[in-house]
Amino acid sequence: MNSQLSLLELFAAKHDKPRSSYNFHLILVAVALMTIGFVIITSASMPIADRLHANPYYFASRHGVYILLALAVGLITLNLPMQFWRTSNPYLMLAALAMLVAVLFIGRTVNGSTRWIVIGPITIQAAEPAKLFFFLYLAGYLVRRYEQVNEGAKGFFKPLFVYGLFAGLLLMQPDLGTVIVMFTTTLALLFLAGAKLVQFFGLIFTGITSVVFLIVYSEYRRNRIIGFLDPWADPFGTGYQLTQSLMAYGRGSWLGQGLGNSLQKLEFLPEAHTDFIMAILAEELGYIGVLVVLLLMFYLIVKALRLGNTALSNERPFEGFTAYGIGIWFCLQTAVNIGASTGMLPTKGLTLPLVSYGGSSLIIMSIAVAILIRIDFELNVDGVQAIPRKPKASKSAPGEPNE
């Protein structure tokens, strides 16, 4: 009988093991997006890479290295418990602020924007870690000051002061797109944390007014809005990039022109392998290819939001707000990137998560996905304990009965 119980315990332990495994669906979705991005970047970047570096695979090889680095950093992140992020998020937030200050003094300027810190062969876009570290800080703050956020104005406006520091430094680069994504994500997290509606709507009004002011009093932003409203009015001026992007979408139709057969990548469409990578994907793989990418991204975002809901239900608020923040961030950045390339939103220099060219964005997004996988892992193993073994019967002395 004892041997039968041992076999049953072993069988139960074996079948409990998958509960503690990592979510391979999330891993496969992230790797699929990276793979699609690598293939399209290789195709889109060949003409400009050949002209600038006499090597058509210059950007593709660099992006391949970025993917390997992203996977390595993601693997390290998977082994970090959420307790690490819960205790270190204030220090990470200060590190992000320090990088945003440093980029203003030692940063490299490209196309009028100073956003990159160059350290030897390493180039860091300071805005990318700033987004992740700020969202981690905000999640930690909402846990530490939950009652103050719900009951008083002080708890509501304190994280907004920190956001204001980030926004001011980002606007000095300038980088309005990141400011808008961070602002909207902050609003969403405060709303989910139970902030009062009066404060919430007042903040929305203030944010919209500020964005309008920044657009009205900035010539290059006004030109972007003009080009967005009617790109065909000046197809070789303010509307050039958008009209070329729309041509790529139009040529792609349903099934596309075939991989490698894009015409817009022949330097007709600027930034074809970075901010407008989706336009080249649409031209070569058609709307079917776009749909595949959107479905993969949709799965990732929905999984993040469901993880947030599950974490809050299991009384793990930091993990819940972190998952919500990552999901909303991915959703907004995807919407802005694709919306800009399709003419639904004004042009903004934001990457498509896990797809666009860029080491900083790819590595930080990989860390974010790894955090989601870690949250899912800890939720699965929460409360799972090893099956206790039955104590062995002690040997009795000769002549004594066994108990």
Buried (B, 14 or more C-beta within 10 A) or exposed (E): EEEEEEEEBEEEEEEEEEEEEBBEEBBEBBBBBBEBBBBBBBBBBBBBBEEEEEEBBBBBEBBBEBBEBBBEBBEEBBEBEBEEBBEBBBEBBEBBBEBBBEBEEEBEEEEEBBBBBEEEEEBBBBBBBBBBBBBBBBBBBBBBBBEBBBEEEEBBBBBBEBBEBBBEBBBEBBBBBBBBBBBBBBBBBBEBBEBBEEBEEEBBEEBEEBBEEBBEEBEEBEBBBBBBEEBEEBBEEBBBBBBBBBBBBEBBEEEBBEBEEBEBBEEBBBBBBBBBBBBBBBBBBBBEBBEBBBEBBBBBBEBBBEBBEBBBEBEBBBBBBBBBBBBBBBBBBBBBBBBBBBBEBBBBBBBBBBBBBBBBBBBBBBBBBBBBBBBBBBBBEBEEEEEEEEEEEEEEEEEEEEE
